[in-house]
Amino acid sequence: MKIKSIPVNTLPSELSKGVIIGKASFDGSPNSEEVERAHRDGGYTFILQEKGITNIEIDFKKQKIKGPAVLFIHPNQVHRVISFEDAVIISWIIAIENIRPEFLKILEELTPVNVLSLNQDTLSILDETASVCIKLFARREEKMHASILKESCNTLIALVISQYLAASKTTDKYSRFEIITKAFKTELELHFETIKSPGAYADILNISTAYLNECVKTATGYSISYHIQQRVILEAKRLLYHSDKSIKEIATMLGYDDYSYFSRLFSKVVKTTPIAFRNKNLE
């Protein structure tokens, strides 16, 4: 059933103080409405797939997490678990205020990421660290429980980040164009609902619009305007598909007072009208 806004699975703050972690085995259907329905999580989510397969959908793309592997899901990403196949997973969610700022910055720059396969040595290290975190999570009688749990989980997050960074370029190998493009994408994620002008993003980064566009196009093959449109349309898809907000409400939320213009833009980019896209969820 659709509801007025995209569901958010919040963390039980009185129980976990912004962190929740556990290990479980699954096979077949999740048998949980909270994870089977499309939703966002109230924190940064990590799935460590020890063995088996987890079938998941993230922002309209179906993915297969085949162990050993790890996956990071950003709080903005709408996702649902489809099924498990003899799966053993460790998963944890940590609220933004509990993540070290330097780690948070990297996570924001990484988003979105794909499933990352792990070798057995790396799996072993992550497993051992996660096991410690799970034991600490259960020791609620500790006087410093919240701090201990926070620091141990940040170690686990750092290990995951390290694997993602190892699979991509290191910072010193990025070209000037790529560094500026990453900065633009960070600002875009913060301001896409309110800022649609390429020039405004150039002003934020203290460079000319022409130079910013050259950087972004060289690094990605697409213009600034293309990236702005794609980010707005992704959010529009999320709201159309997973909520019953009216198209006019969605247009306003995304910074378009002109409902007709928003509808034309959506139709141009997606090749179907907002109404037709929404109706796919009713079929």
C-alpha positions as CSV (number, residue, x, y, z in Angstrom):
1,M,0.0,0.0,0.0
2,K,1.2,3.5,-0.7
3,I,1.5,5.9,2.1
4,K,1.8,9.7,2.2
5,S,5.6,9.6,2.2
6,I,8.4,7.1,1.7
7,P,8.6,4.9,4.9
8,V,11.7,5.3,7.0
9,N,12.8,2.4,9.3
10,T,14.0,4.3,12.3
11,L,16.5,3.1,14.9
12,P,15.1,2.2,18.3
13,S,17.1,5.0,20.0
14,E,16.3,3.9,23.6
15,L,17.7,0.4,22.8
16,S,20.8,1.1,20.6
17,K,21.6,4.8,21.0
18,G,21.9,5.2,17.3
19,V,23.5,1.9,16.5
20,I,22.1,-1.5,15.8
21,I,24.0,-4.6,14.7
22,G,23.3,-8.3,14.4
23,K,24.0,-11.6,12.6
24,A,21.3,-13.9,11.2
25,S,20.7,-16.7,8.7
26,F,17.9,-16.4,6.1
27,D,16.4,-18.4,3.3
28,G,13.4,-17.5,1.1
29,S,11.2,-14.6,1.9
30,P,12.2,-12.0,4.5
31,N,8.8,-12.4,6.2
32,S,9.1,-8.9,7.4
33,E,7.0,-6.0,6.1
34,E,9.6,-3.5,7.3
35,V,12.3,-4.8,4.9
36,E,10.1,-6.2,2.1
37,R,8.4,-2.8,1.5
38,A,10.4,-0.1,-0.2
39,H,11.9,2.1,2.5
40,R,14.7,4.2,3.7
41,D,16.8,3.5,6.8
42,G,17.2,6.0,9.5
43,G,21.0,5.7,9.3
44,Y,23.9,4.4,7.2
45,T,23.3,0.7,6.4
46,F,26.0,-1.9,5.8
47,I,25.4,-5.6,4.8
48,L,28.3,-8.1,5.2
49,Q,27.3,-11.2,3.3
50,E,29.2,-14.1,4.7
51,K,27.7,-16.7,2.4
52,G,24.7,-17.3,0.2
53,I,22.8,-14.6,-1.7
54,T,20.6,-11.6,-0.8
55,N,18.4,-10.3,-3.6
56,I,17.8,-6.6,-3.0
57,E,16.4,-3.7,-5.0
58,I,18.0,-0.2,-4.6
59,D,16.5,2.8,-6.4
60,F,14.7,0.6,-9.0
61,K,17.8,-1.5,-9.7
62,K,17.8,-5.2,-8.6
63,Q,21.1,-6.4,-7.2
64,K,22.4,-9.7,-6.0
65,I,24.7,-9.7,-3.0
66,K,26.6,-13.0,-3.3
67,G,28.9,-13.9,-0.4
68,P,31.5,-13.1,0.5
69,A,30.7,-9.5,-0.2
70,V,29.8,-6.2,1.4
71,L,27.3,-3.4,0.5
72,F,26.9,0.1,1.8
73,I,23.4,1.8,1.5
74,H,23.1,5.6,1.9
75,P,20.1,6.8,4.0
76,N,18.7,8.6,0.9
77,Q,18.5,5.4,-1.1
78,V,15.1,3.6,-1.2
79,H,15.5,-0.1,-1.1
80,R,13.7,-3.4,-0.3
81,V,14.8,-6.9,0.3
82,I,13.3,-9.4,-2.2
83,S,14.6,-12.7,-1.0
84,F,17.4,-14.8,0.5
85,E,19.2,-17.9,-0.7
86,D,20.8,-19.8,2.1
87,A,22.2,-16.4,3.3
88,V,24.3,-15.7,6.4
89,I,24.6,-11.9,6.9
90,I,25.8,-9.4,9.5
91,S,24.1,-6.0,9.1
92,W,24.4,-2.8,11.0
93,I,22.9,0.6,10.8
94,I,24.5,3.7,12.4
95,A,22.9,7.1,12.8
96,I,24.7,10.0,11.2
97,E,25.7,11.6,14.5
98,N,27.6,8.5,15.5
99,I,29.9,8.4,12.5
100,R,33.2,10.1,12.6
101,P,33.2,13.2,10.4
102,E,36.1,12.1,8.3
103,F,34.4,8.7,7.6
104,L,31.1,10.5,6.9
105,K,32.7,12.7,4.2
106,I,34.1,9.6,2.4
107,L,30.8,7.8,2.6
108,E,29.0,10.8,1.0
109,E,31.6,10.9,-1.8
110,L,31.3,7.2,-2.4
111,T,27.5,7.1,-2.8
112,P,26.1,5.3,-4.7
113,V,28.2,2.1,-4.6
114,N,27.8,-1.4,-6.0
115,V,28.2,-4.7,-4.2
116,L,31.8,-5.3,-3.4
117,S,33.2,-8.8,-3.5
118,L,35.6,-9.8,-0.8
119,N,38.4,-12.3,-0.6
120,Q,38.5,-14.7,2.4
121,D,41.2,-12.8,4.3
122,T,39.3,-9.6,4.2
123,L,36.0,-11.4,5.1
124,S,37.8,-12.9,8.1
125,I,39.0,-9.4,9.4
126,L,35.5,-7.9,8.9
127,D,33.9,-10.9,10.5
128,E,36.1,-10.7,13.6
129,T,35.6,-7.0,14.0
130,A,31.8,-7.3,13.5
131,S,31.7,-10.1,16.0
132,V,33.3,-7.9,18.6
133,C,30.8,-5.1,17.8
134,I,27.9,-7.6,18.2
135,K,29.2,-8.7,21.6
136,L,29.6,-5.0,22.7
137,F,26.1,-4.2,21.4
138,A,24.7,-6.8,23.9
139,R,26.7,-5.5,26.9
140,R,24.3,-2.7,27.7
141,E,25.3,-2.8,31.4
142,E,28.6,-1.2,30.5
143,K,28.9,2.3,31.9
144,M,30.5,3.6,28.7
145,H,28.3,1.4,26.5
146,A,27.3,4.1,23.9
147,S,30.8,5.3,23.5
148,I,32.3,1.8,23.3
149,L,29.8,0.7,20.7
150,K,30.2,3.9,18.7
151,E,34.0,3.6,18.5
152,S,34.0,-0.1,17.7
153,C,31.4,0.3,14.9
154,N,33.4,3.2,13.4
155,T,36.4,0.8,13.2
156,L,34.1,-1.6,11.3
157,I,33.0,1.3,9.0
158,A,36.6,2.3,8.4
159,L,37.4,-1.2,7.3
160,V,34.5,-1.2,4.8
161,I,35.5,2.2,3.5
162,S,39.0,1.0,3.0
163,Q,37.8,-1.9,0.8
164,Y,35.8,0.5,-1.4
165,L,38.7,2.9,-1.7
166,A,41.0,0.1,-2.6
167,A,38.7,-0.9,-5.4
168,S,38.7,2.6,-6.8
169,K,41.3,5.3,-7.5
170,T,43.2,6.8,-4.6
171,T,42.9,10.5,-4.1
172,D,46.3,11.3,-5.4
173,K,45.4,9.7,-8.7
174,Y,42.4,11.8,-9.4
175,S,42.8,14.5,-12.0
176,R,41.8,18.1,-11.3
177,F,38.7,17.6,-13.3
178,E,37.7,14.6,-11.3
179,I,38.3,16.3,-8.0
180,I,36.1,19.3,-9.0
181,T,33.4,16.9,-10.3
182,K,33.4,15.1,-6.9
183,A,33.0,18.4,-5.2
184,F,30.1,19.3,-7.5
185,K,28.3,16.0,-6.8
186,T,28.7,16.6,-3.1
187,E,27.1,20.0,-3.4
188,L,24.4,18.7,-5.7
189,E,23.4,16.0,-3.2
190,L,23.0,18.8,-0.6
191,H,21.1,21.3,-2.8
192,F,19.3,19.5,-5.7
193,E,15.9,20.4,-4.3
194,T,16.6,24.1,-4.2
195,I,19.4,24.9,-6.7
196,K,18.9,24.0,-10.4
197,S,21.3,26.5,-12.0
198,P,24.8,25.4,-13.1
199,G,26.1,28.9,-12.4
200,A,24.9,28.6,-8.7
201,Y,27.0,25.5,-8.2
202,A,30.0,27.2,-9.9
203,D,29.6,30.1,-7.4
204,I,29.6,27.6,-4.5
205,L,32.8,26.1,-5.7
206,N,34.3,29.5,-6.6
207,I,35.0,28.7,-10.2
208,S,33.5,29.8,-13.5
209,T,30.4,28.0,-14.9
210,A,32.3,27.2,-18.1
211,Y,35.2,25.6,-16.2
212,L,32.9,23.6,-14.0
213,N,31.0,22.3,-17.0
214,E,34.3,21.4,-18.7
215,C,35.4,19.5,-15.6
216,V,32.1,17.6,-15.2
217,K,31.8,16.8,-18.9
218,T,35.4,15.6,-19.2
219,A,35.1,13.4,-16.1
220,T,31.7,12.0,-16.7
221,G,30.8,12.6,-20.3
222,Y,27.7,14.6,-19.3
223,S,27.0,18.3,-18.6
224,I,26.2,19.9,-15.3
225,S,22.5,20.3,-16.3
226,Y,22.3,16.6,-17.1
227,H,23.5,15.6,-13.6
228,I,21.1,18.1,-12.0
229,Q,18.2,16.7,-14.0
230,Q,19.1,13.1,-13.2
231,R,19.3,13.7,-9.5
232,V,16.0,15.5,-9.4
233,I,14.3,12.8,-11.5
234,L,15.7,10.0,-9.3
235,E,14.0,11.7,-6.3
236,A,10.8,12.2,-8.3
237,K,10.8,8.5,-9.2
238,R,11.2,7.5,-5.6
239,L,8.3,9.7,-4.5
240,L,6.0,8.7,-7.4
241,Y,6.6,5.0,-6.9
242,H,6.7,4.7,-3.2
243,S,4.3,7.4,-1.9
244,D,0.9,8.8,-2.7
245,K,2.0,12.4,-2.7
246,S,0.3,14.2,-5.6
247,I,2.4,15.1,-8.6
248,K,1.9,18.7,-7.8
249,E,3.2,18.1,-4.2
250,I,6.2,16.3,-5.5
251,A,7.0,19.1,-8.0
252,T,6.8,21.6,-5.2
253,M,9.0,19.5,-2.9
254,L,11.6,19.3,-5.7
255,G,11.7,23.1,-6.2
256,Y,9.3,23.5,-9.2
257,D,6.4,25.9,-8.7
258,D,5.4,25.3,-12.3
259,Y,3.8,21.9,-12.2
260,S,3.5,21.7,-15.9
261,Y,7.2,22.4,-16.4
262,F,8.0,19.6,-14.0
263,S,5.8,17.2,-15.8
264,R,7.3,18.1,-19.2
265,L,10.8,17.7,-17.8
266,F,10.0,14.3,-16.3
267,S,8.5,13.1,-19.5
268,K,11.5,14.2,-21.5
269,V,14.0,12.5,-19.3
270,V,12.1,9.3,-18.4
271,K,10.2,9.0,-21.8
272,T,6.9,8.5,-19.9
273,T,4.7,10.8,-18.0
274,P,4.7,11.0,-14.2
275,I,1.2,9.5,-14.1
276,A,2.2,6.6,-16.3
277,F,5.4,5.9,-14.3
278,R,3.3,5.9,-11.1
279,N,0.7,3.5,-12.5
280,K,3.4,0.9,-12.9
281,N,3.3,0.5,-9.2
282,L,-0.4,-0.3,-9.3
283,E,-0.1,-3.1,-11.9
